Amino acid sequence: MPQKTHVHIVARKTSSDLGHLHFFSGFTTPAAGEDLAHTHRFQVAAAAYDGHDHAIDVETEPGTKTGTGHVHLVRGVTDTGGPTPHTHRFHDLTGPSLPVR
């Protein structure tokens, strides 16, 4: 059965590296695939800290059923940035699905 077109909000923070972390939020792309096996792309710039930010560009894991719908695991590593080049890790769940109108 095809998955209805929807997106998820993601609002989290990165790991703390070099004494700081970054916050990020945004929406995934619409679903790619069917049923719970579908995934989403998530692309955003993490909030700037001390004059630098980091890009995030990952694909979510397939959906995980919840009591009210489903969520996705979103995890990865930011791009390299900052005056002292470094990355940050992130690992969390998306919010519930939101219909695309």
N, C-alpha and C positions, 0 to 999 in steps of 0.2 A: 504494500500500500504506500503510495507516495507521501512524503512528508510535506505538510503545508508550509508555504514560504514563511519563514520567521528568522529572527536574529536573537542574540543574547547580549546583555550588557555585561561588561567586565569592569570592575573597579577594585583595584588591589594596590599592593606595594611590592617593591622588589626586595631582594635580600639586602642586608647592610654590608657594604664593602667599602674599604678605605674611609671608614667612619661616617658614612651617610647612606641613605636609601632614596628611592624615587617612587612617587605615586603615579599611577596611570589609570585611565578610564576611557572607555569607548564602547562601540558596538561591533559585533562580529559582522562578517558578510552574511548574506542569506545562506540557508542550508544548501550543501552540495552532497547529493546522495539521497538514499531512501531509508525509511524507518529509523531505528536507533543507530544504525551504522553510519548515518550522515555525519559530516564534519562541517566546520566553519573556518574561515580565515580570520585572523585578528591582527590588525596592523595599527599601531599608534606610537606616538612619541611620548615617552615617560616625562613627567614634569621636570623642568630645569632645576638644578641645584648647583650652586657655586659656579654659574656660568656655563654649564653643560647639561645636555640631556642624552637620552639613549633611545634608539629605535627598537621597536618590538615588532616582529613579523613571524607569526607561527600559525600552524594549523591545530585546531582543537583535537582532542581525542574523540572517538565516537560517543554518542549520547549515553547517559546513565539514567534509567527510569527513577523518578521520585514519586511521591504520593500525589503530586499535583501536575506532573508533566515529566520534564527531563532537564538535565544540566550536562555540561561537558567539562572535562579536565582541560585546563589551559596551563601549559608549562613550557619553560625554555630558558634561554639566555639572551640578554639584550645584545645589541651591537657594541663594539668597543668605542669608548669615548672618554672625555675628560682630559684635564691637563696632565694627569698621570693616567695613561691609558688603562682602562679596566672595564669589566662587564659586571652585570648583576643577574642573579637567577630569580625566577618567579615560578610559583606552583600553587594553583588554587582552582576553584570551580567557577564557572560562569554563573550568572543569575538565571532565573527561569526564562523560558522562551517568550518572545514578544512578537505578535503577528506583524507582518509587513503589509501596509495598506497601500 
